[in-house]
Amino acid sequence: MPGMTIRLGRNQYGKAEVRVVAVDRSSARHTLVDLNVSSSLRGDFTAAHTAGDNAHVVATDTQKNTVFAFARDGIASPEAFGLRLARHFAGAHDWITGARIGIESYGWSRIPVGGRPHDHAFSRDGGEVRTAVVTVDGDGPDADVHVLAGLTGLVVLKTTGSEFWGFPRDRYTTLAETRDRILATAVTARWRYTSADLDWDTAFAGARTALLEAFAGTHSLALQQSLYAMGEAALERNPDIAEIRLSLPNKHHFLQDLSAFGLDNPDIVYHADDRPYGLIEGTVERDDVPPAPAAWEGTPGFC
Ligand SMILES: O=c1[nH]c(=O)c2[nH]c(=O)[nH]c2[nH]1
């Protein structure tokens, strides 16, 4: 159309979903802040859009680095952390008129072990789902009845008490051995009862507590070892459980290298990576109970 001009309208840009975890290890009672931080800068970025001129573009990578660098000083609250970041970006250059920092903060509670909140083992608040799969084949007293109980989305984390070393190395191995790392997983578990007449809530609570206490209490040399300890604890605690199947994604937390910014990082600031992840799966079973394939038919299992 004659006289028409096309122009850039409202715009903003930034780094979305920076998963920063900050651990305070200044006492044996560790604390943990777990954030998902998204930054957006507003201002005059017209030349970048219309001419490919990046002179005004504070790289989103720089924004991400700033999040990790600021976390080095500790994170008192999402609001205070957001204000510090937003003020920093908004004042960084005269062409930046404002900054929006969106933060999701994930709550963690200490895992109670023997009724006492653990010093360095946590479970994430919310998101957990209890599951049950019941199968009845036939009718009347001769019916074949199976009850599977379970849970999914039980996210747990230890800030210490986890090592991983002694694995074979070949030309493709770059992973450093570690004697102290964060160990985190989202537990999916299903277990099979040998009885169809139980106090279900008590049985469920007992198995869940066993899983949590074993995760917290096991000094882990591998997530595989934690898996076995968790399954073993569930079976030991409840003789009505014949087998338990566990699927444990290894939710990796990588220590963030801050040296490029002149900062050390003595096990404080981590990047929580969502993928790829190790996936550790296994069954822990008793040898005095026959297998029951019918109980698992049609139920997405792990192995
Ligand atoms: O606990 C672990 N088990 C593994 O099999 C494994 N593999 C890996 O790279 N890291 C880890 N951690």
The ligand as an SDF file (V2000), in Angstrom:
LIG
                    3D

 12 13  0  0  0  0  0  0  0  0999 V2000
   25.2540  -42.7860   40.0560 O   0  0  0  0  0  0  0  0  0  0  0  0
   25.6390  -42.8040   38.8780 C   0  0  0  0  0  0  0  0  0  0  0  0
   25.5100  -43.9410   38.1470 N   0  0  0  0  0  0  0  0  0  0  0  0
   25.9170  -44.0200   36.8600 C   0  0  0  0  0  0  0  0  0  0  0  0
   25.7810  -45.0810   36.1890 O   0  0  0  0  0  0  0  0  0  0  0  0
   26.4750  -42.8590   36.2940 C   0  0  0  0  0  0  0  0  0  0  0  0
   26.9650  -42.5650   35.0570 N   0  0  0  0  0  0  0  0  0  0  0  0
   27.3640  -41.2840   35.0740 C   0  0  0  0  0  0  0  0  0  0  0  0
   27.8550  -40.6670   34.0890 O   0  0  0  0  0  0  0  0  0  0  0  0
   27.1520  -40.7340   36.2970 N   0  0  0  0  0  0  0  0  0  0  0  0
   26.5960  -41.6910   37.0760 C   0  0  0  0  0  0  0  0  0  0  0  0
   26.1710  -41.6930   38.3590 N   0  0  0  0  0  0  0  0  0  0  0  0
  1  2  2  0
  2  3  1  0
  2 12  1  0
  3  4  1  0
  4  5  2  0
  4  6  1  0
  6  7  1  0
  6 11  2  0
  7  8  1  0
  8  9  2  0
  8 10  1  0
 10 11  1  0
 11 12  1  0
M  END
$$$$
